[in-house]
Amino acid sequence: MGSFKKRLIEEEEMGIFQDEQIEEEDMQTKEGKTITLERIKNIAKDIIDDTEWVNDSHTKAEHNGIKDGLERLMRHLEETESEVANDK
């Protein structure tokens, strides 16, 4: 099992979803739970670090694309978060 799956299971068992503090800039999910920027970064890092499935040039290219996309997502969220903070 990859580290991403392990972390999800651990967080669910610990009840992190219910204990996270709600802030204005949090993203609201359909279930009414919040996802903090820090949680998104942790999940993205786990996905990036999970290379168990990379075994040839094709899966390496796929992993590089996933990594690039997640890094762009995190950078965009950080930039828009600081823009929101500056608007307050």
C-alpha positions as CSV (number, residue, x, y, z in Angstrom):
1,M,0.0,0.0,0.0
2,G,1.4,3.4,-0.9
3,S,2.1,6.1,1.6
4,F,-0.8,8.2,0.4
5,K,-3.3,5.4,1.1
6,K,-1.8,4.8,4.5
7,R,-2.0,8.5,5.5
8,L,-5.7,8.7,4.4
9,I,-6.5,5.6,6.5
10,E,-4.6,7.1,9.5
11,E,-6.3,10.5,9.2
12,E,-9.8,8.9,9.0
13,E,-9.1,6.7,12.0
14,M,-7.8,9.8,14.0
15,G,-10.9,11.8,13.0
16,I,-8.9,14.6,11.5
17,F,-11.7,15.5,9.1
18,Q,-13.9,16.4,12.1
19,D,-11.2,18.2,14.1
20,E,-9.9,20.6,11.4
21,Q,-10.5,24.2,12.2
22,I,-12.7,26.0,9.7
23,E,-11.2,29.2,8.2
24,E,-12.6,31.6,5.6
25,E,-10.2,30.5,2.9
26,D,-10.9,26.8,3.3
27,M,-12.4,24.9,0.4
28,Q,-15.9,23.6,1.1
29,T,-16.6,20.0,-0.1
30,K,-20.0,18.7,-1.1
31,E,-20.3,16.9,2.2
32,G,-19.8,20.1,4.1
33,K,-16.3,19.2,5.4
34,T,-13.4,21.6,4.8
35,I,-10.1,20.9,3.2
36,T,-7.3,23.2,4.3
37,L,-4.4,24.2,2.0
38,E,-2.0,22.4,4.3
39,R,-4.0,19.1,3.8
40,I,-4.0,19.6,0.1
41,K,-0.2,20.1,0.2
42,N,0.3,16.9,2.3
43,I,-1.8,14.9,0.0
44,A,0.0,16.2,-3.1
45,K,3.4,15.5,-1.5
46,D,2.3,11.9,-0.7
47,I,1.2,11.4,-4.3
48,I,4.4,12.9,-5.6
49,D,6.5,10.7,-3.3
50,D,4.7,7.5,-4.2
51,T,6.9,6.0,-6.9
52,E,6.2,2.3,-6.2
53,W,4.3,2.0,-9.5
54,V,7.0,3.7,-11.6
55,N,8.8,0.9,-13.4
56,D,9.6,2.1,-17.0
57,S,9.9,5.2,-19.2
58,H,6.2,5.4,-19.8
59,T,5.2,5.3,-16.1
60,K,8.1,7.7,-15.3
61,A,6.7,10.2,-17.9
62,E,3.2,9.8,-16.3
63,H,4.7,10.4,-12.9
64,N,6.5,13.5,-14.1
65,G,3.2,14.8,-15.5
66,I,1.3,14.1,-12.3
67,K,4.1,15.7,-10.3
68,D,4.1,18.8,-12.5
69,G,0.3,19.2,-12.3
70,L,0.3,18.9,-8.5
71,E,3.1,21.4,-8.1
72,R,1.2,23.8,-10.3
73,L,-1.9,23.3,-8.2
74,M,-0.1,24.0,-5.0
75,R,1.7,27.0,-6.4
76,H,-1.7,28.4,-7.7
77,L,-3.4,27.8,-4.4
78,E,-0.5,29.5,-2.5
79,E,-0.6,32.5,-4.9
80,T,-4.4,32.9,-4.7
81,E,-4.3,32.5,-0.9
82,S,-1.8,35.4,-0.5
83,E,-4.0,37.5,-2.9
84,V,-7.0,36.8,-0.7
85,A,-5.0,37.7,2.4
86,N,-3.8,41.0,0.7
87,D,-7.4,41.9,-0.2
88,K,-8.6,41.8,3.5
